[in-house]
């Protein structure tokens, strides 16, 4: 499923999220984009393509951020 300019429509970015203790003693998170999910051609379900698999098994799917040219979310505090 693509838009008129050939870009995937309705795709979601897949992220691995790792929490760690920052130097200031607070908890912080690192978000690493590891893949993409997009709808099947028939519209039922999703295809998921991963370049990596997180050790803890947690994958977060988020839609692209229209405010950023590359679709990355600048603030992923979730």
N, C-alpha and C positions, 0 to 999 in steps of 0.2 A: 504494500500500500504506500504510494508516494504522492507528494503534492505536485503541483504543476511544474515546479522548478526541479523536480527529481529528488527532493529530500524526503526522508522517511516521515510519514505522518503518524501522529499519536505514539511516538516511541517514548520509552522511559530509559533513563540512564541507571545502570546498576553500580552501586557503591559498596565497598567494604569499609566498615567503621571500626577504628581501633581507639579505645580509651586508654589514656596514660596519665601519670602524674607529671605536671609541668614543673618547671624550675621554681615557680612562685608558690608551689605547694598545692595549687588547685588542680582539679581534673580538667583535662583537655581531650579533644578528639581529633583524629586524623581521618579525613575522608579520601579514599582512593577510588577513582572510577575504574571498574573492572569489566564493564560490559554494557550491553544494551538489551532491552526487551521491546518487542514490537508485535502488533496483532497478526494473527494468521490471515492469509488471503481471504478466507471465508468469514472472517470477523469473529470467530469463536476461539477464545484462548490466546495465548502469547507464545512466541518463540523467544528464547533467551539465549544469547550468545555471550559467554564469559571468556575472558583472557586469563583469569585467575579465579581461585576459589578461596574465600576467607577461612582461616583456621577455625574460627568460632562458629562458622556456618551462617552467620548473619549477613544478609544481603538487603540493602535498602534500595528501593526503586523510586526515582523521582522524575517528574517530567522536566524537560529542558526549561531553563529560565529565559523567557523572551527578552529580558533586559540585558542579557549578555550575548555577544555575537557567537560565542562557542557553545552557548547553552548551559555552561557551568553555573551552579548556584554559588554565590559568593558567601552566603550565610546559611550553613546547614545545621543550625542549632535545633536538633530534633531529638 
